[in-house]
Amino acid sequence: MSVDLNAMPKLGFGLMRLPESGGVIDHEQVCRMVDKYMDAGMNYFDTAYVYHGGKSEVAAREALVKRYPRDSFMIADKLPAWEMHSEADSDRIFNEQLERTGVEYFDFYLLHSIEDGSNYDTYVKYDCFNWGLKKKEEGKIKHFGFSYHGTPELLTEVLDKHPEVEFVQIQLNYLDRTNPVVQSQKLYDILSKRNIPIIVMEPIRGGMLANMPPEIEAKFKAAQPERSVASWALRFVGSLPGVMTILSGMSAEDQMDDNIGTFKNFEPLSDKEFDLIDDVTEDILSVPQIGCTACKYCCDGCPMKISIPDVFRTINTLRRYPDDWRAMNFYRGVASRGGIARDCIGCGQCERVCPQHLPIIQLMKEASNILDRI
């Protein structure tokens, strides 16, 4: 059964960066966000086994599944290769996900983060593509696909071997079009040529494209004073043919309000606005940044409890604003809650799970040389 692009909400609610209070998911705020999203006529929710240390699926159950009729929403979940050690783990994890979310089937189910090397090799080793088709036959999965962080060459290989795939989820935003690691434009082109529906992740690049230097924000405001900076990133991917749904990992109600406003009466970018996006992209790329999207996959298994994305956030801020004392105040706050850059022992756990393939060990050494001397 093919996916009907016209039946999908353009904005998807990503449950990876839910609001927290006191270190736990803020259930009441999540419920309000779910209500606003559903009231706006949108109903696609995306979670995963590893989000929020396994609590995202539970949050989906409590804020969505228990409060709305099952046929009123769609929920997507994912099978994580790095949690698998035998073929039996596919069923074990899947059944645990059904229990956590409180549903009897998933509308969309993905092999999580296919990429060159271990993840893809694991899915092949444990025959996960055929396993997914069997789950479809059983009615436990309505639509089967995968999320992708690999090379264009591997994407072509996977699609050639598995024409049964109904959709693919890729990282796509205006900054990563020419990123030599992400290669968003090439991945998009491959999927477009095959008419495979695309789900977009990281459209705002972990919030980076919502928080711009004043000179870049001024360019956007001069063109559209009433629009947020984040809306430009969402409109960019929303204007591309073949994009089925755009996931936004919203972590506050104001983000939900702004994103609903962007998509409720969606306006594709004009040619002039595409030109402005190109101009802004050139400005951003002129200042080297660590390409961290703050997914936090690296944090759960860090033996030193280092908030690695916050370390990189500090470095990126200092690169852009060398004299801004607030960056170091932020870093001191990070240090008060856990490990700091110099605590890194180079175990490599973080590098094995990083979707951006960052050389985290080396970057942490460089960060320590800057941050831990001040």
DOPAMI-363044 format. One record per atom (N, C-alpha, C): x, y, z. Coordinates in steps of 0.02 Angstrom, whole numbers, padded with zeros to 5 digits, always signed. Last residue first. Layout:
BEGIN
XYZ
...
This chain:
BEGIN
+01989+01427+01544
+01961+01493+01560
+01933+01494+01630
+02026+01303+01515
+02079+01347+01535
+02052+01414+01560
+01921+01234+01465
+01944+01216+01533
+02004+01256+01555
+01900+01282+01334
+01852+01296+01388
+01880+01285+01458
+02011+01247+01251
+01982+01314+01250
+01944+01328+01315
+02042+01116+01277
+02097+01165+01273
+02072+01237+01275
+01915+01059+01266
+01946+01064+01332
+02003+01116+01332
+01898+01061+01128
+01854+01101+01171
+01885+01111+01240
+01994+00970+01088
+02000+01039+01066
+01957+01085+01110
+01940+00856+01148
+02007+00878+01166
+02016+00952+01148
+01820+00849+01080
+01819+00861+01152
+01887+00883+01177
+01863+00821+00952
+01829+00885+00964
+01827+00901+01039
+01911+00692+00969
+01957+00746+00952
+01926+00814+00966
+01789+00628+01001
+01846+00624+01046
+01895+00681+01032
+01706+00653+00889
+01691+00683+00954
+01751+00682+01000
+01693+00677+00741
+01752+00650+00777
+01751+00677+00849
+01525+00636+00690
+01574+00685+00714
+01633+00650+00749
+01415+00581+00624
+01482+00553+00615
+01536+00602+00636
+01287+00613+00649
+01324+00661+00608
+01396+00638+00595
+01240+00517+00735
+01214+00517+00667
+01252+00563+00620
+01338+00428+00847
+01326+00495+00821
+01301+00493+00749
+01374+00307+00900
+01302+00320+00892
+01287+00388+00861
+01511+00303+00906
+01477+00246+00876
+01403+00261+00862
+01547+00415+00977
+01560+00415+00905
+01522+00358+00870
+01515+00377+01108
+01479+00431+01076
+01487+00429+01000
+01609+00279+01138
+01539+00262+01138
+01498+00314+01098
+01743+00313+01151
+01716+00306+01084
+01643+00288+01081
+01823+00343+01260
+01799+00274+01253
+01768+00261+01184
+01889+00459+01306
+01901+00434+01239
+01877+00363+01227
+01858+00519+01422
+01909+00467+01426
+01922+00434+01358
+01825+00685+01469
+01817+00634+01417
+01875+00584+01421
+01849+00789+01553
+01833+00724+01584
+01827+00668+01533
+01861+00905+01482
+01923+00871+01499
+01911+00803+01533
+01724+00947+01471
+01761+00922+01413
+01822+00882+01432
+01636+00882+01616
+01657+00935+01571
+01702+00906+01517
+01491+00804+01694
+01560+00808+01671
+01573+00866+01625
+01364+00901+01778
+01395+00838+01758
+01466+00848+01736
+01318+01022+01821
+01269+00968+01816
+01300+00901+01798
+01417+01114+01817
+01385+01104+01882
+01337+01045+01882
+01449+01119+01683
+01496+01087+01729
+01464+01072+01796
+01342+01195+01636
+01349+01126+01613
+01394+01088+01662
+01375+01316+01697
+01313+01282+01716
+01314+01209+01695
+01489+01345+01627
+01495+01333+01699
+01432+01298+01725
+01431+01369+01502
+01474+01310+01511
+01484+01295+01586
+01365+01490+01526
+01326+01431+01507
+01368+01367+01521
+01476+01570+01547
+01428+01561+01602
+01385+01498+01589
+01528+01566+01419
+01564+01533+01473
+01520+01524+01535
+01429+01638+01351
+01445+01569+01331
+01480+01532+01387
+01431+01765+01403
+01376+01721+01422
+01389+01648+01403
+01533+01839+01350
+01546+01807+01415
+01491+01758+01434
+01585+01853+01192
+01522+01846+01229
+01533+01806+01293
+01687+01867+01105
+01689+01908+01165
+01627+01902+01209
+01662+01786+00993
+01721+01773+01035
+01720+01810+01101
+01539+01722+00921
+01543+01782+00963
+01600+01774+01013
+01569+01608+00849
+01530+01661+00816
+01535+01727+00854
+01643+01534+00937
+01668+01545+00869
+01633+01603+00836
+01558+01531+01047
+01621+01569+01051
+01652+01581+00983
+01459+01446+00996
+01443+01515+01015
+01505+01558+01018
+01531+01328+00978
+01501+01362+00920
+01484+01434+00935
+01562+01299+01113
+01615+01312+01064
+01587+01350+01004
+01433+01278+01165
+01476+01331+01192
+01530+01350+01142
+01393+01168+01092
+01354+01230+01086
+01396+01289+01112
+01481+01073+01137
+01488+01097+01068
+01449+01162+01058
+01430+01058+01266
+01500+01078+01257
+01509+01107+01187
+01303+01014+01236
+01310+01079+01268
+01382+01104+01265
+01327+00886+01181
+01299+00940+01139
+01306+01009+01170
+01380+00820+01299
+01423+00835+01241
+01393+00889+01197
+01377+00817+01451
+01326+00840+01405
+01363+00866+01342
+01447+00674+01524
+01460+00739+01493
+01402+00756+01446
+01460+00558+01603
+01400+00600+01608
+01411+00671+01580
+01557+00467+01584
+01576+00526+01624
+01518+00576+01630
+01504+00371+01501
+01521+00352+01569
+01539+00410+01615
+01368+00394+01397
+01432+00424+01416
+01449+00407+01489
+01247+00348+01351
+01298+00298+01367
+01364+00327+01389
+01171+00466+01333
+01146+00412+01376
+01200+00364+01397
+01236+00553+01240
+01235+00567+01312
+01219+00507+01355
+01226+00531+01105
+01291+00521+01136
+01289+00524+01212
+01101+00572+01070
+01114+00500+01069
+01179+00484+01107
+01071+00707+01062
+01088+00679+01127
+01096+00603+01128
+01049+00792+00959
+01003+00736+00966
+01012+00700+01032
+01117+00910+00923
+01091+00902+00991
+01039+00846+00997
+01182+00918+00804
+01111+00935+00803
+01077+00925+00871
+01342+00980+00762
+01302+00942+00810
+01229+00966+00807
+01456+01023+00682
+01391+01005+00655
+01348+00962+00699
+01538+01165+00732
+01532+01093+00743
+01462+01072+00725
+01574+01288+00606
+01536+01265+00664
+01542+01189+00671
+01652+01428+00533
+01653+01356+00545
+01617+01338+00610
+01571+01545+00444
+01596+01536+00512
+01594+01461+00528
+01517+01531+00320
+01580+01569+00323
+01610+01565+00393
+01394+01474+00331
+01451+01429+00317
+01518+01465+00319
+01315+01588+00346
+01323+01541+00401
+01385+01498+00391
+01322+01647+00217
+01344+01684+00277
+01359+01636+00334
+01264+01547+00137
+01333+01568+00125
+01362+01604+00186
+01134+01549+00189
+01175+01488+00193
+01249+01505+00185
+01092+01676+00148
+01100+01662+00220
+01144+01600+00230
+01084+01654+00010
+01127+01707+00037
+01143+01694+00110
+00987+01554+00002
+01055+01541-00023
+01105+01592+00005
+00878+01625+00053
+00903+01566+00088
+00974+01550+00066
+00863+01719-00050
+00883+01742+00016
+00910+01684+00058
+00820+01634-00152
+00883+01670-00160
+00909+01695-00093
+00697+01598-00100
+00748+01546-00109
+00817+01579-00116
+00635+01722-00113
+00649+01697-00046
+00700+01639-00048
+00623+01731-00251
+00662+01782-00216
+00681+01758-00146
+00536+01626-00276
+00604+01624-00303
+00649+01673-00267
+00450+01591-00119
+00454+01619-00186
+00526+01613-00211
+00402+01449-00025
+00449+01503-00037
+00444+01526-00109
+00227+01422+00011
+00292+01401-00015
+00337+01461-00026
+00134+01441+00152
+00154+01478+00092
+00222+01454+00069
+00000+01369+00243
+00068+01364+00218
+00079+01403+00154
-00078+01391+00366
-00091+01422+00301
-00023+01427+00265
-00015+01303+00454
-00088+01307+00451
-00111+01337+00385
+00122+01313+00461
+00093+01262+00417
+00017+01267+00411
+00152+01419+00547
+00187+01413+00483
+00151+01367+00435
+00073+01393+00659
+00060+01453+00619
+00093+01450+00550
+00140+01281+00705
+00071+01273+00680
+00053+01333+00636
+00258+01344+00745
+00259+01296+00691
+00190+01283+00662
+00213+01427+00851
+00246+01456+00792
+00244+01408+00732
+00162+01332+00941
+00119+01386+00914
+00148+01414+00850
+00277+01257+00969
+00219+01225+00938
+00175+01278+00905
+00354+01354+01030
+00378+01324+00969
+00320+01290+00931
+00277+01377+01143
+00285+01431+01095
+00312+01406+01028
+00289+01256+01213
+00226+01273+01182
+00232+01329+01131
+00436+01158+01178
+00401+01210+01215
+00338+01230+01177
+00501+01074+01093
+00513+01065+01164
+00480+01119+01207
+00485+00981+00943
+00465+01039+00982
+00471+01026+01057
+00557+00930+00820
+00562+00907+00889
+00547+00963+00937
+00468+00907+00676
+00498+00959+00718
+00497+00934+00790
+00467+00833+00518
+00467+00824+00590
+00501+00883+00625
+00362+00841+00386
+00422+00874+00413
+00419+00869+00489
+00308+00732+00257
+00299+00760+00324
+00365+00786+00349
+00341+00723+00118
+00278+00701+00145
+00261+00735+00211
+00409+00795-00020
+00414+00793+00052
+00345+00779+00082
+00386+00810-00156
+00400+00743-00131
+00408+00738-00056
+00458+00972-00180
+00414+00918-00202
+00435+00851-00171
+00481+01091-00052
+00513+01043-00096
+00464+00987-00115
+00429+01173+00044
+00420+01194-00026
+00448+01144-00076
+00469+01125+00165
+00399+01117+00146
+00384+01136+00074
+00599+01169+00173
+00588+01098+00159
+00515+01085+00138
+00567+01309+00190
+00613+01285+00139
+00599+01212+00122
+00484+01318+00299
+00455+01332+00233
+00501+01308+00177
+00577+01290+00399
+00522+01244+00387
+00490+01255+00319
+00661+01401+00389
+00689+01334+00381
+00633+01283+00366
+00570+01503+00416
+00603+01502+00352
+00632+01432+00338
+00533+01483+00547
+00484+01470+00495
+00515+01467+00426
+00640+01526+00624
+00629+01454+00616
+00581+01440+00558
+00620+01664+00625
+00677+01637+00588
+00668+01562+00575
+00446+01707+00602
+00504+01688+00643
+00560+01664+00598
+00368+01848+00519
+00386+01777+00523
+00446+01765+00568
+00349+01982+00503
+00304+01947+00549
+00323+01873+00559
+00440+02029+00407
+00446+02050+00477
+00406+02008+00527
+00521+01971+00286
+00456+01950+00314
+00456+01967+00389
+00637+02043+00252
+00596+02014+00200
+00526+01997+00224
+00689+02083+00372
+00679+02134+00321
+00633+02108+00265
+00702+01962+00437
+00650+02008+00461
+00637+02064+00409
+00812+01906+00370
+00747+01874+00367
+00691+01923+00386
+00910+02000+00405
+00894+01988+00334
+00826+01955+00327
+00914+01990+00543
+00891+02053+00513
+00873+02043+00440
+00974+01866+00562
+00903+01874+00579
+00874+01937+00546
+01103+01904+00527
+01066+01858+00484
+00991+01863+00498
+01138+01991+00630
+01142+02015+00561
+01105+01969+00512
+01121+01914+00749
+01077+01971+00734
+01079+01993+00661
+01131+01736+00717
+01162+01800+00735
+01118+01858+00713
+00985+01632+00758
+01035+01659+00713
+01070+01721+00741
+00900+01504+00790
+00937+01552+00832
+00997+01578+00792
+00851+01414+00704
+00802+01457+00737
+00835+01512+00777
+00949+01332+00662
+00921+01377+00612
+00863+01418+00639
+00973+01256+00778
+01024+01303+00754
+00994+01354+00706
+00883+01160+00810
+00870+01227+00836
+00919+01279+00811
+00921+01046+00740
+00927+01046+00813
+00917+01114+00844
+00889+01095+00607
+00956+01074+00628
+00966+01080+00703
+00767+01107+00561
+00794+01168+00593
+00863+01153+00623
+00744+00980+00514
+00734+01036+00468
+00762+01102+00495
+00768+00846+00565
+00815+00901+00575
+00806+00959+00526
+00687+00748+00438
+00708+00760+00508
+00761+00815+00508
+00555+00716+00328
+00613+00758+00343
+00625+00761+00418
+00510+00586+00224
+00497+00618+00289
+00562+00654+00307
+00461+00565+00058
+00514+00584+00104
+00486+00612+00168
+00414+00438-00059
+00396+00491-00012
+00450+00501+00041
+00495+00412-00209
+00487+00385-00142
+00470+00441-00094
+00526+00433-00344
+00459+00449-00318
+00444+00416-00251
+00653+00423-00386
+00617+00360-00379
+00545+00371-00353
+00693+00554-00382
+00693+00520-00447
+00654+00455-00445
+00688+00575-00244
+00641+00610-00288
+00636+00574-00356
+00795+00501-00195
+00726+00483-00176
+00675+00514-00223
+00902+00571-00253
+00893+00499-00265
+00821+00479-00251
+00885+00701-00202
+00880+00689-00274
+00868+00616-00290
+00909+00680-00065
+00843+00704-00088
+00834+00689-00162
+01044+00646-00069
+00995+00598-00044
+00925+00616-00069
+01097+00766-00118
+01105+00704-00157
+01054+00651-00135
+01064+00855-00014
+01038+00866-00081
+01042+00802-00123
+01133+00804+00101
+01060+00805+00097
+01034+00811+00026
+01259+00764+00153
+01243+00760+00081
+01167+00759+00068
+01331+00743+00274
+01259+00731+00271
+01236+00721+00198
+01465+00771+00236
+01448+00711+00275
+01374+00694+00266
+01470+00889+00165
+01502+00829+00136
+01488+00765+00174
+01331+00989+00136
+01371+00960+00189
+01403+00895+00164
+01244+01048+00050
+01311+01032+00023
+01357+01005+00077
+01129+01054+00130
+01124+01033+00060
+01191+01012+00032
+01121+01097+00260
+01155+01033+00248
+01152+01011+00174
+01046+01213+00263
+01117+01217+00278
+01155+01154+00258
+00913+01180+00239
+00950+01219+00189
+01024+01224+00202
+00891+01004+00272
+00881+01075+00288
+00924+01116+00241
+00865+00842+00317
+00862+00889+00261
+00847+00959+00287
+00887+00675+00347
+00903+00742+00373
+00906+00790+00314
+00750+00567+00299
+00819+00592+00293
+00826+00659+00329
+00658+00421+00281
+00666+00482+00323
+00739+00504+00320
+00561+00350+00155
+00626+00357+00186
+00629+00423+00223
+00438+00225+00112
+00457+00294+00125
+00527+00293+00157
+00424+00092+00079
+00371+00138+00060
+00389+00212+00069
+00514-00043+00012
+00515+00014+00058
+00466+00067+00034
+00522-00138-00085
+00462-00139-00043
+00459-00080+00005
+00644-00139-00145
+00592-00097-00176
+00527-00095-00136
+00786-00167-00096
+00723-00169-00058
+00671-00122-00087
+00895-00153-00178
+00883-00219-00147
+00814-00224-00115
+00885-00018-00212
+00886-00068-00265
+00869-00137-00237
+00896+00040-00086
+00833+00046-00122
+00828-00004-00180
+01029+00008-00054
+00974-00016-00012
+00908-00014-00050
+01100+00076-00156
+01105+00004-00148
+01046-00025-00109
+01066+00210-00130
+01048+00179-00194
+01049+00103-00189
+01125+00221-00003
+01053+00231-00011
+01029+00199-00076
+01260+00205-00033
+01226+00153+00004
+01150+00160-00003
+01281+00326-00105
+01294+00261-00136
+01258+00204-00100
+01256+00428-00013
+01211+00418-00070
+01220+00350-00103
+01282+00364+00156
+01305+00394+00094
+01252+00386+00039
+01169+00385+00298
+01227+00359+00262
+01243+00396+00198
+01057+00396+00376
+01113+00441+00390
+01177+00420+00353
+00881+00375+00380
+00944+00366+00345
+00995+00419+00362
+00746+00266+00425
+00779+00331+00429
+00851+00321+00407
+00631+00169+00325
+00690+00176+00368
+00711+00249+00371
+00475+00077+00323
+00529+00114+00290
+00589+00118+00335
+00305+00031+00307
+00373+00012+00327
+00425+00050+00287
+00144+00045+00376
+00191+00068+00325
+00262+00057+00351
+00082-00033+00477
+00045-00013+00418
+00091+00007+00360
+00114-00171+00578
+00144-00112+00546
+00101-00096+00485
+00035-00275+00612
+00067-00238+00667
+00101-00174+00643
-00017-00360+00519
-00056-00301+00536
-00027-00260+00593
+00057-00462+00471
+00021-00474+00534
-00023-00416+00554
+00118-00399+00365
+00069-00453+00351
+00027-00468+00412
+00205-00318+00437
+00152-00288+00397
+00097-00339+00383
+00289-00413+00489
+00249-00374+00536
+00193-00338+00499
+00349-00454+00371
+00307-00501+00408
+00262-00465+00458
+00422-00340+00340
+00368-00360+00296
+00320-00410+00330
+00515-00343+00445
+00467-00288+00440
+00408-00305+00396
+00587-00458+00410
+00551-00456+00474
+00497-00401+00472
+00649-00416+00295
+00596-00467+00290
+00555-00469+00354
+00734-00323+00360
+00688-00302+00307
+00631-00352+00298
+00811-00396+00450
+00760-00350+00476
+00712-00325+00422
+00909-00498+00464
+00853-00504+00415
+00795-00458+00433
+01022-00483+00538
+00963-00509+00573
+00900-00508+00530
+01110-00432+00442
+01127-00493+00479
+01066-00525+00510
+01047-00312+00404
+01054-00366+00356
+01066-00433+00392
+01058-00239+00522
+00991-00251+00494
+00993-00307+00442
+01199-00237+00535
+01157-00270+00586
+01088-00286+00558
+01238-00161+00425
+01260-00231+00431
+01217-00270+00481
+01185-00037+00462
+01157-00073+00404
+01176-00147+00407
+01268-00014+00578
+01194-00014+00580
+01164-00053+00522
+01407-00027+00535
+01376-00071+00584
+01300-00072+00582
+01409+00034+00368
+01443+00002+00424
+01396-00035+00470
+01314+00176+00326
+01367+00130+00307
+01400+00100+00369
+01150+00170+00401
+01210+00205+00379
+01262+00153+00361
+00989+00194+00465
+01031+00155+00421
+01090+00198+00398
+00905+00237+00580
+00972+00262+00564
+01014+00213+00524
+00797+00107+00613
+00823+00170+00638
+00895+00181+00614
+00669+00058+00515
+00734+00036+00537
+00773+00100+00552
+00505+00109+00564
+00567+00121+00529
+00624+00080+00558
+00332+00119+00534
+00385+00088+00572
+00449+00091+00530
+00173+00190+00556
+00236+00193+00519
+00290+00161+00564
+00074+00143+00640
+00056+00166+00574
+00117+00168+00528
+00083-00001+00738
+00113+00063+00721
+00094+00081+00649
-00035-00077+00853
+00002-00076+00790
+00032-00006+00781
-00084-00061+00977
-00082-00130+00952
-00046-00135+00885
-00010+00044+01106
-00047+00032+01043
-00041-00041+01023
+00069+00084+01213
-00001+00066+01226
-00043+00057+01163
+00203+00111+01215
+00159+00160+01184
+00085+00146+01196
+00252-00002+01285
+00268+00067+01308
+00218+00117+01280
+00203-00109+01207
+00183-00101+01277
+00195-00030+01301
+00267-00087+01086
+00194-00090+01088
+00169-00078+01159
+00400-00098+01133
+00375-00034+01107
+00299-00032+01106
+00406-00232+01164
+00415-00183+01218
+00389-00115+01195
+00392-00284+01037
+00339-00297+01086
+00345-00249+01145
+00515-00239+00982
+00450-00219+00953
+00394-00228+01003
+00611-00305+01059
+00607-00232+01061
+00538-00209+01036
+00579-00440+01025
+00581-00418+01095
+00573-00342+01099
+00590-00444+00886
+00525-00454+00917
+00525-00428+00989
+00730-00417+00879
+00681-00379+00840
+00612-00384+00872
+00798-00511+00953
+00790-00445+00981
+00741-00402+00943
+00818-00626+00882
+00759-00624+00927
+00747-00554+00955
+00939-00609+00823
+00880-00601+00781
+00817-00595+00824
+01043-00511+00934
+01021-00575+00906
+00958-00561+00864
+01067-00386+00975
+01123-00433+00981
+01105-00503+00956
+01025-00215+00966
+01012-00283+00945
+01075-00326+00948
+01042-00083+00983
+01015-00118+01040
+01004-00192+01025
+01082-00033+00862
+01132-00035+00915
+01107-00066+00979
+00966-00028+00784
+01016-00080+00772
+01064-00088+00830
+00804+00001+00838
+00873+00024+00842
+00924-00032+00835
+00657+00034+00752
+00698-00021+00779
+00771+00000+00780
+00530+00156+00792
+00590+00135+00756
+00626+00078+00793
+00368+00229+00750
+00420+00207+00797
+00476+00174+00757
+00231+00340+00733
+00288+00307+00703
+00338+00288+00757
+00056+00356+00726
+00116+00354+00767
+00170+00313+00733
-00085+00456+00694
-00036+00409+00668
+00027+00413+00711
-00255+00472+00756
-00185+00492+00750
-00144+00436+00718
-00382+00421+00766
-00376+00493+00755
-00304+00517+00747
-00398+00290+00799
-00402+00307+00728
-00394+00381+00713
-00393+00291+00939
-00336+00265+00901
-00339+00285+00827
-00442+00441+01023
-00460+00379+00989
-00403+00356+00943
-00340+00502+01160
-00371+00511+01094
-00388+00444+01063
-00277+00471+01278
-00321+00529+01277
-00358+00540+01211
-00186+00370+01270
-00239+00364+01321
-00291+00419+01315
-00103+00422+01169
-00140+00360+01158
-00197+00352+01208
-00050+00550+01224
-00086+00542+01162
-00132+00481+01162
+00010+00548+01348
-00015+00612+01323
-00059+00605+01261
+00044+00412+01371
+00008+00450+01421
-00025+00513+01393
+00111+00370+01252
+00053+00333+01279
+00011+00377+01325
+00213+00464+01244
+00163+00459+01190
+00101+00423+01214
+00284+00431+01358
+00252+00497+01354
+00199+00498+01300
+00334+00308+01316
+00287+00311+01372
+00249+00377+01373
+00421+00351+01218
+00365+00308+01200
+00312+00307+01254
+00512+00424+01296
+00472+00458+01245
+00411+00417+01226
+00593+00349+01379
+00532+00378+01408
+00487+00412+01356
+00714+00305+01333
+00659+00257+01333
+00594+00286+01358
+00792+00421+01340
+00810+00362+01380
+00755+00311+01385
+00735+00504+01244
+00726+00519+01316
+00740+00458+01359
+00732+00373+01125
+00720+00443+01141
+00705+00452+01215
+00743+00239+01091
+00797+00269+01130
+00784+00341+01150
+00632+00204+01014
+00649+00163+01073
+00698+00198+01119
+00539+00348+00963
+00589+00296+00953
+00606+00264+01019
+00412+00440+00871
+00450+00424+00931
+00502+00371+00913
+00303+00554+00801
+00363+00514+00788
+00402+00503+00853
+00140+00579+00741
+00185+00581+00798
+00243+00531+00787
+00022+00671+00657
+00078+00624+00647
+00129+00632+00702
-00088+00761+00647
-00094+00700+00687
-00038+00649+00678
-00183+00914+00639
-00122+00876+00623
-00118+00816+00670
-00280+01005+00672
-00294+00958+00619
-00234+00918+00597
-00262+01080+00782
-00245+01112+00719
-00256+01066+00659
-00286+00991+00883
-00338+01041+00869
-00326+01077+00803
-00162+00927+00885
-00220+00891+00861
-00277+00939+00842
-00084+01033+00940
-00066+01002+00876
-00127+00966+00845
-00145+01056+01062
-00140+01110+01013
-00128+01081+00943
-00128+00930+01123
-00195+00956+01111
-00194+01011+01058
+00011+00921+01133
-00025+00872+01093
-00094+00899+01075
+00031+01027+01222
+00060+01031+01155
+00025+00981+01108
-00032+00979+01336
-00056+01041+01305
-00031+01047+01233
+00048+00866+01360
-00023+00858+01346
-00051+00921+01312
+00170+00928+01389
+00165+00886+01330
+00092+00876+01310
+00136+00990+01509
+00151+01032+01451
+00147+00990+01387
+00117+00876+01589
+00062+00924+01579
+00074+00968+01518
+00243+00811+01588
+00183+00780+01560
+00128+00831+01545
+00397+00840+01557
+00343+00881+01585
+00277+00858+01554
+00514+00715+01595
+00469+00744+01545
+00411+00780+01579
+00640+00767+01714
+00591+00718+01688
+00545+00754+01639
+00719+00869+01764
+00752+00811+01735
+00705+00757+01709
+00634+00970+01804
+00668+00932+01855
+00700+00868+01828
+00551+00950+01658
+00550+00989+01720
+00581+00946+01774
+00556+00962+01479
+00570+00928+01542
+00564+00977+01600
+00482+00938+01318
+00500+00981+01374
+00509+00940+01438
+00563+00827+01199
+00505+00848+01238
+00526+00892+01296
+00633+00785+01081
+00656+00841+01123
+00598+00869+01164
+00569+00684+01014
+00638+00673+01035
+00662+00726+01084
+00448+00676+00945
+00448+00668+01018
+00518+00654+01045
+00385+00780+00820
+00439+00736+00841
+00446+00735+00916
+00248+00795+00732
+00269+00809+00801
+00321+00758+00820
+00250+00862+00567
+00248+00805+00612
+00275+00824+00680
+00166+00953+00447
+00205+00958+00509
+00195+00896+00551
+00082+00906+00348
+00148+00930+00329
+00194+00935+00389
-00009+00754+00365
+00003+00823+00388
+00074+00845+00371
-00061+00661+00221
-00015+00669+00277
-00011+00742+00299
-00130+00647+00107
-00166+00631+00169
-00124+00643+00231
-00047+00669+00002
-00097+00720+00016
-00135+00708+00081
+00030+00553-00006
+00061+00616+00017
+00009+00667+00038
-00005+00397+00039
-00038+00454+00006
-00010+00519+00035
+00099+00262+00010
+00082+00316+00056
+00052+00374+00017
+00039+00103-00051
+00080+00163-00056
+00055+00216-00007
+00042-00060+00000
+00000+00000+00000
+00044+00062+00000
